[in-house]
Amino acid sequence: MRFTLSEGHLSADIQTKADGRGYYLCRKNDCINTAIKRKAFNRACRCDLSTDEVIKVIEEAFNNN
């Protein structure tokens, strides 16, 4: 699944056509848990995202697809 950061907000890029740099995450629970635990999105996006926001976006993305 591809995610992008736009105006400081993380969002899922379902169609993989959004502008900007994309951040990818596989659908395996181990990958998701590791990314959250290690704050991988904060490092990739080079900004401080709240853990709650990251979890919410990931859950919505994977539950809708």
Backbone hydrogen bonds, N-H to C=O, Kabsch-Sander energy under -0.5 kcal/mol:
donor,donor_aa,acceptor,acceptor_aa,energy
3,F,23,Y,-2.7
4,T,11,S,-2.7
5,L,21,R,-0.5
6,S,4,T,-0.5
6,S,9,H,-2.4
9,H,6,S,-1.8
11,S,4,T,-2.5
13,D,2,R,-3.3
14,I,12,A,-0.8
16,T,13,D,-1.2
23,Y,3,F,-3.1
25,L,1,M,-2.2
32,I,28,K,-2.3
33,N,29,N,-2.8
34,T,30,D,-2.2
35,A,31,C,-2.4
36,I,32,I,-2.2
37,K,33,N,-2.7
38,R,34,T,-2.6
39,K,36,I,-1.0
40,A,35,A,-2.5
43,R,39,K,-1.6
44,A,40,A,-2.7
45,C,41,F,-2.7
46,R,42,N,-1.0
47,C,42,N,-1.4
49,L,47,C,-0.9
54,V,50,S,-2.2
55,I,51,T,-2.6
56,K,52,D,-2.4
57,V,53,E,-2.4
58,I,54,V,-2.4
59,E,55,I,-2.8
60,E,56,K,-2.4
61,A,57,V,-2.3
62,F,58,I,-2.6
63,N,59,E,-2.2
64,N,60,E,-1.6
65,N,61,A,-0.5
